[in-house]
């Protein structure tokens, strides 16, 4: 008998978070860099969209949502064409379509159809409201640039949004603005005019301009009246410090590890934010370790066509751990944990092995166990980290985080390591995945089970490799580059001025 629901039309979907453990980290990193997301790729879009909204209002356009949507889509398609023509402009929505369209060598490019929502058209992007609706609107609203207006039409706010629109307008000048507005209205542009619109591209923010100052004020508001503003500014200052330390534009992963390993900062606000980043990274390390154990469990199922029972998986985990490191497997968990110095543990190498496609899940199992023990000891020894993790990584209902997992382990710290891990794999990994996948099936009709139950045995459908979360650092660095605070040599003079006297 198969427990697979016959009424379900299964699509081969792969749950990105099969243990439901990533969400706690995602919520935390969202609060660390509010107003920036993993899909808001260039700072200048914020000013451009404010101008798009203001220009729409100025032409006395209709308040019908479909007309507004058409205006936004035309503005985005044109932006993609201009950026593709200018070359070297990354992070622009619709650039692949624009590259293809420019390859046709048309003298007059009519992009009305590409910007429409006609399902039969070759569109610049599929999303109904383009990059604006799919990526930027929510973040701009969080920064106070946009609000929901009448008839469902988002509008630039009267103060902050209007100021950003005016700053963009001032940078490009009246002649470029007129050509831009007319080209959006007509949904067509002469190829020769694309070069005239080059001042609007993401990399063309004038160094000395009200526009650049407006973006800097958004990223580093002077009053910090909103908690999100304070958090975003603190995180961006940490990135500036990292860029200064490295003496070059930092890689997002380098920033993560730098903040994880940094000593205390003298400034209280920055040090508090650093510990929040450290707590996030601990959470991500733990969920990667748990995912590695899930990968191993599914590999054990796959060793037999008929799969394995839960009891067989548990026994295999216990036996194989003991066979690989018998002395360690016989220790109590508390002895393993206390034998690790979390200040010198090589987290980064373990992380690299666990997330690598090389090596088997079984060979990585002890890496996962040692990583969990190191994190356990790190949080026990560091009172300030423990307090922040408890506050920031609280979960409700069926949620899980590093704190819930270490609490479960802590109640069993006198248990032999081999026995504890074997039980953990069954109770907190295999059963947990079944519960998470069932919730996705019930709520989203997504079939994301990595294994199925057949006559009481678990049979693998798909494998799974640990995946770290992506905490918005790449676009944050790009924003700092866009406004001239970071360059190839690290933090610029203006960036150091933001850091202040201690820079």
C-alpha positions in Angstrom: 0.0 0.0 0.0 1.3 3.5 -0.9 0.5 6.5 1.3 0.8 8.8 -1.6 -2.5 10.7 -2.1 -3.9 9.5 -5.4 -6.1 12.6 -5.8 -3.1 14.8 -6.1 -1.7 15.8 -9.5 2.0 15.9 -8.6 4.4 18.4 -10.0 8.1 17.7 -9.4 8.7 20.5 -7.0 11.6 20.9 -4.7 10.8 22.6 -1.4 13.5 25.2 -0.7 13.1 24.8 3.0 12.2 21.1 3.6 12.6 21.4 7.4 10.8 24.7 7.8 13.9 26.1 9.6 15.0 28.8 7.3 12.1 31.2 8.0 13.5 32.3 11.4 16.7 33.4 9.8 14.8 35.1 6.9 12.7 37.1 9.3 15.8 38.2 11.1 17.8 39.3 8.1 14.7 41.2 6.7 14.8 43.3 9.9 18.6 43.8 9.5 18.3 45.4 6.1 14.7 46.7 5.7 13.9 48.6 2.5 16.4 46.4 0.5 15.7 43.0 -0.7 17.5 40.3 -2.7 15.6 41.4 -5.9 16.1 45.2 -5.5 19.3 45.3 -7.4 20.0 49.0 -8.2 19.5 52.1 -6.0 18.5 54.3 -8.9 15.3 52.4 -9.5 14.0 54.0 -6.3 14.3 57.5 -7.8 13.2 56.4 -11.2 9.9 54.8 -10.0 9.2 57.9 -7.9 9.6 60.0 -11.1 7.5 57.5 -13.1 4.7 58.0 -10.5 5.0 61.7 -10.4 5.2 62.0 -14.2 2.0 59.9 -14.6 0.2 62.3 -12.2 1.5 65.3 -14.1 0.2 64.2 -17.5 -3.3 64.1 -16.0 -3.6 60.4 -16.7 -6.7 58.3 -15.9 -7.1 56.7 -12.5 -7.8 53.3 -14.1 -5.5 50.7 -12.7 -4.9 49.1 -16.2 -3.7 52.5 -17.5 -1.3 52.9 -14.6 0.0 49.4 -15.1 0.6 50.0 -18.8 2.5 53.2 -17.9 4.8 51.3 -15.5 5.4 48.5 -17.9 6.3 50.9 -20.7 8.6 52.8 -18.4 10.4 49.5 -17.4 10.7 48.3 -21.0 12.2 51.6 -22.1 14.6 51.6 -19.1 15.8 48.1 -20.2 16.4 49.3 -23.7 18.3 52.3 -22.7 20.5 50.3 -20.2 21.1 47.6 -22.8 22.2 50.1 -25.3 24.5 51.9 -22.8 26.2 48.6 -21.8 27.6 47.6 -18.4 24.4 48.1 -16.5 23.7 45.1 -14.3 20.6 44.4 -12.3 18.1 45.8 -14.8 14.8 44.0 -15.3 14.0 42.9 -18.9 17.6 43.2 -20.0 17.6 39.8 -21.9 14.6 40.9 -23.9 16.2 44.3 -24.5 19.4 42.7 -25.8 17.5 40.6 -28.2 15.4 43.5 -29.4 18.4 45.7 -30.0 19.9 42.8 -32.0 17.2 43.3 -34.6 18.7 46.7 -35.6 15.4 48.5 -35.9 15.5 52.2 -36.6 12.3 52.7 -34.6 11.7 50.4 -31.7 8.0 50.0 -30.9 7.7 48.3 -27.5 4.0 48.7 -26.9 3.3 45.1 -27.5 6.2 43.9 -25.3 5.0 46.1 -22.5 1.4 44.9 -22.8 -0.2 42.1 -20.8 -1.3 40.3 -24.0 -0.6 36.6 -23.2 0.3 36.0 -26.8 2.9 38.8 -27.0 6.7 38.4 -26.5 6.9 40.5 -23.3 9.9 42.2 -21.7 8.8 40.5 -18.4 5.9 38.2 -17.5 5.0 39.8 -14.1 1.9 41.9 -14.4 3.3 44.9 -12.6 6.9 44.2 -13.8 9.9 44.7 -11.5 8.1 47.5 -9.7 5.3 45.2 -8.4 7.5 42.1 -8.1 10.4 43.6 -6.3 10.6 47.3 -5.6 7.2 48.5 -4.4 7.2 46.8 -1.0 10.7 48.0 -0.2 10.0 51.6 -1.3 6.9 51.6 0.8 9.0 50.5 3.7 11.3 53.4 3.1 8.4 55.9 2.9 8.7 56.5 -0.8 5.3 54.9 -1.9 1.9 54.4 -0.5 -1.3 52.7 -1.7 -3.4 55.3 -3.5 -7.0 55.4 -4.8 -8.2 52.6 -7.2 -5.3 50.4 -6.1 -2.7 52.6 -7.8 0.5 53.0 -5.8 1.6 56.6 -5.5 4.9 58.3 -4.6 4.4 59.9 -1.2 4.0 63.7 -1.0 7.2 64.4 0.8 9.8 61.7 0.5 8.6 60.2 -2.8 8.1 63.6 -4.4 11.6 64.7 -3.3 13.1 61.6 -4.8 11.2 62.2 -8.1 12.4 65.9 -8.2 16.0 64.8 -7.5 15.9 62.3 -10.4 14.4 65.0 -12.6 17.1 67.5 -11.7 19.8 65.0 -12.5 18.6 64.2 -16.0 17.6 67.7 -17.0 14.5 68.9 -18.9 15.4 67.8 -22.4 16.1 64.2 -21.3 13.0 64.2 -19.2 10.8 65.3 -22.1 12.2 62.6 -24.4 11.8 60.0 -21.6 8.2 61.0 -20.9 7.2 61.2 -24.6 8.8 57.8 -25.3 6.9 56.1 -22.5 3.7 57.7 -23.7 4.2 56.6 -27.3 5.8 53.3 -26.4 8.3 53.8 -29.1 11.8 55.3 -29.5 14.2 55.9 -32.3 17.4 53.9 -31.9 19.5 57.0 -32.2 17.6 58.5 -29.2 18.6 55.7 -26.9 22.0 57.4 -26.4 20.3 60.6 -25.5 18.6 58.8 -22.6 21.9 57.5 -21.2 21.8 59.9 -18.2 19.0 57.8 -16.7 21.0 54.5 -16.3 21.8 53.1 -12.9 25.5 54.0 -12.9 24.9 57.6 -14.0 23.9 59.1 -10.7 25.9 62.4 -10.7 28.5 62.5 -8.0 27.5 66.0 -6.9 23.7 66.1 -7.1 20.6 66.3 -5.0 19.8 62.9 -6.3 22.8 61.2 -4.8 22.2 63.1 -1.5 18.6 61.9 -1.5 19.6 58.3 -1.8 22.3 58.6 0.9 19.6 60.2 3.2 17.3 57.2 2.5 20.0 54.7 3.4 21.3 56.7 6.4 18.5 58.9 7.7 19.7 61.5 10.1 16.7 61.3 12.5 16.4 57.5 12.6 12.8 58.0 13.7 11.7 54.6 12.4 13.2 51.5 13.8 13.8 50.0 10.4 15.7 53.1 9.4 18.0 52.7 12.4 18.6 49.0 11.7 19.3 49.5 8.0 21.7 52.3 8.6 23.6 50.3 11.3 23.9 47.3 8.9 25.1 49.5 6.1 27.7 51.1 8.4 28.9 47.6 9.3 29.3 46.9 5.5 31.3 50.2 5.2 33.5 49.1 8.0 34.0 45.7 6.3 34.9 47.4 3.0 37.4 49.6 4.9 39.0 46.5 6.5 39.3 44.6 3.2 40.4 47.6 1.2 38.2 46.6 -1.7 34.5 46.0 -2.6 33.6 43.1 -0.2 31.9 39.9 -1.2 28.6 39.1 0.6 30.0 35.9 2.0 33.1 37.7 3.3 30.9 40.2 5.1 28.9 37.4 6.8 32.0 35.7 8.1 33.6 39.0 9.0 30.7 40.0 11.2 30.5 36.5 12.6 34.2 36.6 13.7 34.6 40.3 14.6 35.5 41.5 18.0 33.4 44.1 19.8 32.9 47.5 18.3 33.3 50.5 20.5 30.0 52.0 19.3 27.1 50.5 21.2 24.6 50.6 18.3 27.0 49.0 15.8 28.1 46.3 18.3 24.5 45.5 19.0 23.8 45.1 15.3 26.9 43.0 14.8 25.6 40.5 17.4 22.3 40.4 15.6 24.1 39.5 12.4 26.1 36.9 14.4 22.8 35.4 15.7 21.5 35.2 12.1 24.6 33.4 11.0 24.4 30.9 13.8 20.9 30.2 12.8 21.9 29.7 9.2 24.7 27.4 10.2 22.4 25.3 12.3 19.8 24.9 9.6 22.5 23.9 7.1 23.7 21.2 9.6 20.2 19.9 10.1 19.7 19.8 6.3 22.9 17.8 5.9 21.4 15.2 8.3 18.2 15.2 6.2 20.3 14.6 3.1 22.0 11.6 4.8 18.6 10.2 5.9 17.3 10.3 2.3 20.5 8.6 1.1 20.0 5.8 3.6 16.4 5.4 2.3 17.8 5.2 -1.3 20.1 2.3 -0.5 17.2 -0.1 -1.0 14.5 0.0 -3.7 12.0 -0.8 -1.0 13.3 1.9 1.3 13.8 1.7 5.1 11.6 1.9 8.2 12.2 4.7 10.7 13.7 2.1 13.1 16.1 0.9 10.5 17.2 4.5 9.6 17.7 5.3 13.3 19.8 2.1 13.8 21.9 2.8 10.7 22.7 6.4 11.8 23.7 5.1 15.3 25.8 2.3 13.8 27.6 4.3 11.1 28.4 7.2 13.4 30.0 4.8 15.8 31.9 3.1 13.0 33.3 6.4 11.8 34.2 8.0 15.2 33.6 5.4 17.9 35.3 7.4 20.6 33.2 10.5 19.9 29.9 8.5 19.4 30.3 7.1 22.9 30.7 10.5 24.6 27.8 12.2 26.3 26.6 15.3 24.3 27.8 17.6 27.1 31.3 16.1 26.9 31.4 16.6 23.1 30.2 20.2 23.4 32.5 21.1 26.2 35.5 19.7 24.4 35.1 22.2 21.6 36.5 25.7 21.8 33.9 27.7 19.8 36.3 30.6 19.4 38.7 28.6 17.2 36.3 26.1 15.7 36.7 26.1 11.9 33.1 27.0 11.1 33.9 28.2 7.6 35.5 25.0 6.4 32.7 22.9 7.8 30.1 25.2 6.2 32.0 24.8 2.9 32.0 21.0 3.0 28.4 20.8 4.0 27.2 23.0 1.2 29.5 21.5 -1.4 28.3 19.0 -4.0 31.5 17.0 -3.4 31.6 14.1 -0.9 28.8 11.9 0.3 26.2 12.9 2.9 27.5 10.2 5.2 31.0 11.6 5.1 29.6 15.0 6.0 27.5 13.7 8.9 30.1 14.2 11.6 30.8 17.7 10.3 27.1 18.5 10.9 27.3 17.0 14.4 30.5 18.9 15.4 29.0 22.1 14.0 25.9 21.8 16.1 28.0 21.1 19.2 30.2 24.1 18.5 27.2 26.4 18.0 25.7 25.0 21.3 28.8 25.8 23.2 29.2 29.2 21.5 25.7 30.3 22.6 26.2 28.9 26.1 29.5 30.8 26.6 28.3 34.1 25.1 25.6 35.6 27.2 25.0 38.6 24.9 24.6 36.3 21.9 22.3 34.0 23.8 20.1 36.9 24.8 19.9 38.2 21.2 19.2 34.8 19.7 16.4 34.2 22.2 14.8 37.5 21.4 15.3 37.5 17.6 14.8 33.8 16.8 11.7 33.1 18.8 9.3 30.9 16.9 5.6 30.1 17.4 3.4 27.3 16.5 5.2 24.8 14.3 8.2 27.0 13.7 11.8 25.9 14.4 15.1 27.8 14.9 18.5 27.2 16.4 17.0 27.9 19.8 14.3 25.3 19.5 16.8 22.7 18.3 19.4 23.4 21.0 16.7 23.4 23.6 15.7 19.9 22.5 19.3 18.8 22.6 20.0 20.5 25.9 17.3 18.4 27.6 19.3 15.3 26.5 22.8 16.6 27.1 23.7 13.5 29.2 22.7 11.2 26.3 25.4 9.3 24.4 26.1 11.3 21.2 25.4 8.4 18.8 22.1 7.8 20.4 21.1 11.4 20.6 21.9 12.1 16.9 20.1 9.0 15.8 17.0 10.1 17.7 17.4 13.7 16.4 17.5 12.5 12.8 14.2 10.7 13.2 12.3 13.0 15.5 13.6 16.5 14.4 14.6 15.8 10.8 12.7 12.9 9.1 9.4 13.4 10.9 9.8 17.2 10.7 10.1 17.1 6.9 7.0 15.0 6.7 5.1 17.6 8.7 6.4 20.5 6.7 5.7 18.8 3.3 2.2 18.0 4.5 1.5 21.7 5.4 2.7 22.7 1.9 0.4 20.1 0.3 -2.6 21.3 2.4 -2.1 25.0 2.0 -0.4 25.4 -1.4 -1.1 22.1 -3.1 2.6 21.7 -3.6 4.0 18.2 -3.4 7.4 18.6 -1.9 7.9 15.3 -0.1 11.4 14.0 -0.5 10.3 10.5 0.4 7.0 8.5 0.4 5.6 5.9 2.8 5.0 2.5 1.2 4.0 -0.4 3.5 5.5 1.3 6.5 8.9 2.0 4.7 10.3 5.3 3.6 11.2 5.4 -0.1 13.2 8.3 -1.4 11.7 10.4 -4.2 14.4 13.2 -4.3 17.6 14.0 -2.6 18.3 17.3 -1.0 21.5 19.3 -0.5 21.9 22.0 2.3 21.2 25.5 1.0 22.1 28.7 3.0 19.8 31.7 3.0 20.8 34.9 1.2 20.6 37.9 3.5 20.4 40.9 1.1 24.1 41.7 1.4 24.8 41.7 -2.4 22.2 44.4 -3.3 23.2 46.4 -0.1 26.8 46.5 -1.3 25.7 47.5 -4.8 23.6 50.3 -3.4 26.6 51.7 -1.6 28.6 51.4 -4.8 25.8 53.2 -6.7 25.9 56.2 -4.4 29.7 56.4 -4.3 30.3 55.2 -0.7 32.2 52.0 -1.8 34.4 51.4 -4.8 37.1 48.9 -5.9 39.4 50.3 -3.2 36.9 49.8 -0.4 35.2 52.6 1.5 35.5 56.0 -0.2 36.1 59.3 1.5 32.3 60.0 1.6 31.8 56.5 3.1 34.4 57.2 5.8 32.7 60.5 6.6 29.5 58.5 7.3 31.5 56.3 9.7 32.7 59.4 11.5 35.7 60.2 13.6 36.4 56.5 14.5 36.7 55.5 10.8 
